[in-house]
Amino acid sequence: MSIFSSVGRIVPRYSAARARHQAELVFRSLPMELRKDIGWPESVGEANSRLSGRAVRVATR
């Protein structure tokens, strides 16, 4: 496996994660009323559990 194939797999994942993060920042910057209308509200507990689960998946790879 060459370095180019490794980079070729990592770059699309990084780009998708960055796009998701940017979208989440935009949604979180909206007023709560608007987030409720589009079905976005998320409790703090859910967000923390989702993030910790993501960290566990990354650590196990």
C-alpha positions as CSV (number, residue, x, y, z in Angstrom):
1,M,0.0,0.0,0.0
2,S,1.5,3.3,-1.1
3,I,1.2,6.6,0.7
4,F,-0.9,7.9,-2.2
5,S,-3.6,5.2,-1.7
6,S,-3.6,6.0,2.1
7,V,-4.0,9.7,1.4
8,G,-6.6,8.9,-1.3
9,R,-8.7,7.2,1.4
10,I,-8.2,9.8,4.1
11,V,-8.9,13.0,2.1
12,P,-12.5,12.2,1.2
13,R,-13.3,11.2,4.8
14,Y,-11.7,14.4,6.1
15,S,-13.6,16.5,3.6
16,A,-16.9,14.9,4.5
17,A,-16.3,15.3,8.2
18,R,-15.3,19.0,7.7
19,A,-18.5,19.6,5.7
20,R,-20.6,18.0,8.4
21,H,-18.9,20.1,11.0
22,Q,-19.5,23.3,9.0
23,A,-23.2,22.4,8.5
24,E,-23.5,21.8,12.2
25,L,-22.0,25.1,13.1
26,V,-24.5,26.9,10.7
27,F,-27.4,25.0,12.3
28,R,-26.3,25.8,15.8
29,S,-26.0,29.5,14.9
30,L,-29.7,29.6,14.0
31,P,-32.2,30.8,16.6
32,M,-33.8,28.0,18.6
33,E,-37.2,28.6,17.2
34,L,-35.9,28.1,13.7
35,R,-34.0,25.0,14.7
36,K,-37.2,23.5,16.2
37,D,-39.1,24.2,13.0
38,I,-36.6,22.2,10.9
39,G,-36.3,19.5,13.5
40,W,-32.8,20.1,14.7
41,P,-32.9,20.6,18.5
42,E,-30.7,18.1,20.3
43,S,-30.2,17.8,24.0
44,V,-26.8,18.2,25.5
45,G,-26.8,14.6,26.7
46,E,-27.4,13.3,23.2
47,A,-24.6,15.4,21.8
48,N,-22.1,14.3,24.4
49,S,-22.9,10.6,24.0
50,R,-22.7,10.9,20.2
51,L,-19.3,12.7,20.4
52,S,-17.9,10.2,22.9
53,G,-19.1,7.3,20.7
54,R,-17.3,8.9,17.7
55,A,-14.1,9.2,19.8
56,V,-14.3,5.5,20.7
57,R,-14.7,4.5,17.1
58,V,-11.8,6.6,15.9
59,A,-9.6,5.2,18.8
60,T,-10.3,1.6,17.8
61,R,-9.4,1.9,14.2
